[in-house]
Amino acid sequence: METRDNVEYLKREAEYQDTKVEKKARKNMDNFYIDAASVYRFKFRTELIGDLNGKKVLDLGCGKGYMTISFLESGAFVSAIDISPKSIELVKKNAFEIGKNDNLVAMVMDAHNLEFEDESFDIVIADGILHHLTDIPKALNEIKRVLKSDGYAIITEPLGMNWFLRFYCFVTPKLRSKDEHPFKMKELKLFKEIFPESRFYFFELTTLLAKPFIVLKMKKFANLFQKFLLKCDNVLIMKEKKKITFLQKMSWMFIVKAKK
């Protein structure tokens, strides 16, 4: 049974995500995100996902469907869900335009309550979705439920333990929804509790030093600077450790490969 608070949250989040699609909102924030460091992270995630040909994939919180279309073009059968009706409309339209609509099921759905049978998917992809949710343990258990016995999830989320990022979020509240909450250690521990075979990969520590140049529209210099800083990050945070280090906690983003 849905509580009044949960209904209000779903309505609020749907309206926020619809606004992003309808008005092409957060343009400045997108510029803040898309740079050499994020491109590196996207490529790393693609390699981590692996071959999608013939696989059943759940794109959890598909947004405008950039990844959905990429998955379809890679030969996957994709179920794309989002809380935003306008996002789902756009995903269906884009899939039709590339002739892949027969391989797509796109639905408005709450990530806390997945309307799929147990063991439906080979892979679940969630890119920056969980930190929008009100009950992360429930969502993770739902992901585990719909994964096949040998399936895995690739999940990307922001961390909220770096003072610079916390300050940035504090001074730019209009660039995100009321319900967003970047991950801290207690959320990271949840992965190990629900998916014991979780493997963590951390990104963007020193590369954050280049972000002000992006804001100042010096993107060419920022990208060159970041390519150097990526080498620093590779030494400081990107290599897997037995335990999550202090510097890894201070990074901006992480990817987890969670095997069922």
N, C-alpha and C positions, 0 to 999 in steps of 0.2 A: 504493500500500500504506500502510495506516494504521500509524503507530508507536504504541508503548505509551503515550508521553506524550500523543499526540493522542487516543487512546481514553479515557484518564483525564480529559483536559480536557473532552471531549464529555459524558462521564458526569457530571462535576462541574457543568458549566454547566446540563445538563438538570435535574439534581436541584435546583439553585438556582432556576431559573426555575419549576419545578413547585411549589416551596415558596411562591413569590410568589403563584401562582394559588390554591393550596390553602388557604393561611392568610391571604390578603389582606395579605401582608407589606408592609413599608416604608411603612406608613400615614403616619408622621411625615415620611418623605422625600417622599412625594407632596404633602403639605401644603407642604413646602419648595419644590417645583417649581411647583405650580399657583397662579399669581398673575397680576396684570395684565401683567407683562412676558412671561410664557410665553404668555398668551392672545394678546398682540400677535404673538408669534413664530408661533403656530399659524395665525393669520389670514394672515400673510405667506406662510407655506409653502403654504397652500391656494391663494392667488392664483398662486404660482409653479408649482404643479402644473398648473393650468389645467383645461379641460373634460375630464372623464373618460368622458363618454357614449360607449359602444361601444368604448372602449379596453381593451386587454389589459394588466393591471397586475400586477406582482409586489410583494406586501407582504413584504419581506424581514425576518424576525424580527418576526412580527405580534403577539407577546405575547397579551394578552387580546382583541385584535381590534377595538379601538375604531376604528382607521383603516380596517380591513378592512370593517367594517359601513358606515362613511361612504362608502367607495369604491363598494360595492355599491349603496347608495342613490342614488349619482350616476350609475348606469347602466353601471359598468365590469364587465368580466369579470375576476375576481380570482383569482390563485393566491397563497395565503397559506402561508408556511412558518415554522416555528419549531423550535428544538431541544427544546422542551418538549412532550411528549405531552398534558399536561393543558391547555395553552394551545390546542392544535389541537382538542381535544374541545370546549372552550368556544366557540371561533370557529364550529365547525360548528353547535353548538346555537343560537347567536345568529342565525346566517344563516337557519337553518330557521324560527326564530320570526318573522322579518320576511318570510318567503316568498322569499328570495333564494338559497337553497341550490343551485339549478340553475346559478347564475352563479359558483359558488365551487368551487375545488379547494383543499383544505387538507391539508397534509402535514407530517409530521415530517421535517426535512431540515437538513443541515449547510450553512451559508452558504459554506463553503470549496469545496464540491463540489455545485453546483446540478444537479439531475437534469432539466434542460430542454434542448430542442434550441436550436441557435444561432438568434439573431434571433427569439425567441418573444414578446417584450414591447415594447409601445410605451413604457411607463414602469416604472421600478423605484423603489420607495420604501423607504428604510431609515431608521428613526428611532431613533437611539441604539443601534445594533446593532454597528457595526464596532469600537467600542472594547472589545467583549467578545471579539473574535476573536484568534487567535494568529498568523494570517498575513494581514495586511491587503492586501498586494499581490495575493495569490492571489484573495481575495474580490473586489477591485475588477476584476480581469481577468475573473472569472466574471460579474460584473454587466455588463461591457462585451460579453462574448460573447453573453449572452442578450438583449441589447437589439437592436431592429431598427436598420437603417442610419440612420434619422432619429429614433431614440429618445433618451431622456434619463433620467438618474437624479436624484432629489431626495434628498439625504442630509443628515441632521442629526446632529451629534456634539458632545460636550463638549470643551473645550480644557483642557489641564493646565499652563498656563504662568503662571497667576495664583497668587501666594503664598497669598492668602486661601483659594482653592479647594483648593489642595494641603494646607493646614493642616486644612481641614474634612474632606477625605478621610482624612487621617492620624488624626484623632480619632474618626472614625465608620466604622471598617473593617467593622462588621457590617451596614452598610446597603448593601453592594455585594459582588459576588462577587470571589473571589481573582484572577480573570483580567482584571478591568477595568483599562484603562489609557487615560485621556483623551489626546487628540491633542496632539502637539507639532509643530514646524515640519517635521520629516522626513516625518510623515504627510501634512501639507498639501501638500508638494511632490509626493507620490505621485499626487495627483489630476491635477496638471498634466502629469505624465509619462504617465499612462495615459489621461486625458481632457484633451487640450490646450485644449479650449474651456471648461474649468471656470470658473464664476463664483461667487465667494465672497460671503457676506453674514454679518455678525457681529452678535451680540446679547448684551446683558447685561454691562455694565461698571459704570456708576454705579448701575444698578438693584440691584446686589448689596448696596448699603448698606441696602436695605430688608429684606433677608432675616432679620436678627436679630429684627425686629418680628413676622415670621411665626412664627418659633420661639417667641416669647413670646406667641403667640396674639392679637396685635394686628393681625389681617389686614386689617381695614377701613382702619386708618391706613396700613398697609404698601402697600395698593393705591393709595391716594391719593398717597402719597409716590412710588410707582413711576411713576405717570402723569406726574409732574413730571420724574422722572429719565429717563424714556423720551425726553423732548425733548432732554435732555443727550446721551444715547446717540446720538440721531439725528444730532447734529452731530459727535460724536467718533468713532463707529465704524461707523455703519450705511451711510454713503455709500460706494459702490464707489471703490476706489483702484487705481492702476496696480500698486502693490506693497502687500503687507500691512504695515500700520503697527505700531509698537510697541503702541499702545493697542488695536488690533484683536487682537493676540496676547494681551493681558491680559483679553479678554472671556471669558465663560463658554461660550457656545454659538456654533456657526456652522452655516449651511446652505450646501450647494454644489449648484448645478445643473450636472451633468456631461453634456454632449452627446457622443454617440458620434461 
